[in-house]
Amino acid sequence: MGVTVINQEYSSPVAPARMFKALILEPGTLLPKLLPQIIKDVTLIQGDGGAGSIEQINFAEAGPFKYLKHKINVLDKENLVCEYTMFEGGPLGDKIESISYRVKFEATNDGGCISKMTSKYNTVGDSEVNEEKLKEGRESTIGVYKIVESYLLENPQAFA
């Protein structure tokens, strides 16, 4: 098994606790509302939403995949850190076995935040991850962050 690691950061004028709550703690509340053409729903399959829980994201007909499942490995609400592993559906298949993610939201001096994201693609055998697919994944993630950020800026009481 090979591993490809991608690090990226996203700066936002929104406070870290609000971004964490909207994107990590309550994605099923906001994402289907903001992205109905892509995300049908986010369902908690097992657990209480904390570490050990399993979530399933079901995509709309026009979405990139039918569904994906991930397990929450670490959920640190105090330090605004979440680690989870995608283990079924989505981009997984004959080349990618699983994808592990770590997301941390850190406060900035201007009241906003920096989201630090690490993605580890665990490949099957000697398979390599397609660079173009990695780029698409990064752009998609940033696109979702921008949509959520815009909503939070327009609705200052939301996820406060």
matplotlib code that plots the C-alpha trace (Angstrom):
import matplotlib.pyplot as plt

x = [0.0, 1.3, 0.4, 0.1, -0.2, -1.7, -1.6, -3.7, -4.8, -7.8, -8.0, -11.5, -12.8, -15.2, -14.4, -13.0, -15.7, -18.5, -16.7, -16.0, -19.6, -21.0, -18.6, -17.7, -20.4, -23.5, -22.8, -26.2, -28.0, -26.2, -24.6, -27.8, -29.4, -26.5, -25.5, -28.8, -27.6, -24.7, -25.5, -28.8, -28.3, -25.8, -26.9, -25.5, -25.4, -23.7, -22.8, -23.7, -21.7, -18.5, -15.4, -16.3, -19.4, -20.0, -21.6, -22.9, -23.1, -25.7, -25.2, -27.8, -28.3, -25.9, -23.4, -19.9, -20.7, -23.7, -22.5, -19.5, -19.1, -16.5, -15.7, -14.9, -11.7, -11.1, -13.5, -11.8, -14.4, -12.2, -9.2, -11.4, -9.9, -11.5, -9.9, -11.9, -11.4, -13.4, -13.7, -16.5, -18.0, -17.0, -13.6, -12.6, -12.3, -9.6, -6.8, -7.7, -8.4, -9.2, -8.6, -7.8, -8.4, -7.3, -8.9, -7.9, -9.4, -7.0, -7.9, -6.2, -5.6, -8.4, -11.1, -11.1, -9.4, -7.1, -8.3, -5.4, -6.2, -4.2, -5.4, -3.7, -4.7, -4.0, -3.6, -4.1, -0.8, 1.5, -1.3, -0.7, -3.2, -4.1, -2.8, -5.7, -8.2, -6.2, -6.4, -10.2, -10.6, -8.7, -10.7, -14.0, -13.1, -12.2, -15.4, -17.5, -15.6, -16.2, -20.0, -20.2, -18.1, -20.4, -23.5, -22.0, -21.0, -24.5, -26.1, -24.0, -26.2, -26.0, -23.9, -22.8]
y = [0.0, 3.4, 6.7, 10.1, 13.1, 16.4, 19.5, 22.6, 25.7, 27.9, 31.4, 32.7, 35.9, 33.7, 32.7, 29.2, 27.9, 28.8, 27.1, 24.0, 23.8, 24.3, 22.0, 19.4, 19.2, 19.9, 19.3, 17.6, 20.8, 23.1, 21.3, 19.9, 23.3, 25.2, 22.5, 20.6, 19.9, 18.0, 16.7, 15.0, 14.4, 13.5, 10.6, 9.4, 5.6, 4.7, 6.5, 9.9, 12.0, 11.8, 9.6, 6.2, 7.4, 6.6, 9.1, 8.6, 11.4, 10.7, 12.7, 14.1, 12.6, 15.3, 14.7, 13.3, 9.9, 8.0, 8.1, 7.9, 6.7, 7.9, 7.1, 9.8, 8.9, 12.0, 14.8, 17.5, 20.3, 22.2, 22.4, 22.4, 19.3, 16.4, 13.3, 10.9, 8.1, 7.6, 3.8, 3.2, 4.8, 8.1, 8.0, 4.7, 1.6, -0.5, 2.2, 3.9, 1.8, 4.7, 8.4, 9.8, 13.4, 15.8, 19.2, 21.9, 25.4, 28.0, 31.5, 34.5, 37.9, 39.5, 37.2, 34.8, 31.5, 29.3, 25.7, 23.3, 20.2, 17.0, 14.2, 10.8, 8.7, 5.0, 3.3, -0.4, -2.1, 0.1, 2.2, 5.9, 8.7, 10.6, 14.2, 15.7, 13.9, 15.3, 18.8, 18.4, 17.2, 20.1, 22.6, 20.9, 21.2, 24.9, 25.5, 24.0, 26.1, 29.3, 28.6, 27.9, 31.0, 33.2, 31.8, 32.4, 36.0, 36.7, 35.1, 36.2, 34.4, 31.0, 28.5, 31.1]
z = [0.0, -0.9, 0.8, -0.9, 1.6, 0.6, 2.9, 2.2, 4.1, 3.8, 5.3, 6.3, 7.9, 9.9, 13.5, 13.8, 16.1, 13.6, 10.7, 12.8, 13.9, 10.3, 8.5, 11.1, 13.8, 11.8, 8.1, 7.6, 8.6, 6.2, 3.3, 1.7, 2.0, 0.4, -2.1, -3.0, -6.5, -5.1, -1.6, -0.9, 2.8, 5.6, 7.8, 11.0, 10.6, 13.9, 17.1, 18.5, 16.1, 18.2, 17.9, 16.6, 14.7, 11.1, 8.7, 5.2, 2.7, 0.0, -3.2, -5.5, -9.0, -10.4, -7.6, -8.3, -6.6, -5.2, -1.6, 0.7, 4.3, 6.8, 10.4, 12.8, 14.6, 16.6, 17.4, 19.7, 20.1, 22.4, 20.0, 16.9, 15.4, 13.5, 12.1, 10.0, 7.5, 4.3, 4.0, 1.4, -1.7, -3.2, -5.0, -3.4, -5.6, -7.2, -6.8, -3.5, -0.4, 2.0, 2.6, 6.1, 6.8, 9.6, 9.8, 12.4, 12.6, 14.2, 15.1, 13.4, 14.8, 12.8, 14.3, 11.4, 11.0, 9.1, 8.3, 8.1, 6.2, 5.7, 3.4, 3.2, 0.3, 1.0, -2.3, -3.2, -3.9, -6.0, -7.4, -7.7, -7.1, -10.3, -9.9, -11.8, -9.4, -6.4, -7.8, -8.4, -4.8, -3.4, -5.5, -4.5, -0.8, -1.1, -3.1, -0.3, 2.3, 0.3, 0.0, 3.8, 4.5, 2.4, 4.1, 7.6, 6.7, 5.4, 8.5, 11.5, 14.0, 12.2, 14.0, 16.6]

ax = plt.figure().add_subplot(projection="3d")
ax.plot(x, y, z, "-o")
ax.set_aspect("equal")
plt.show()
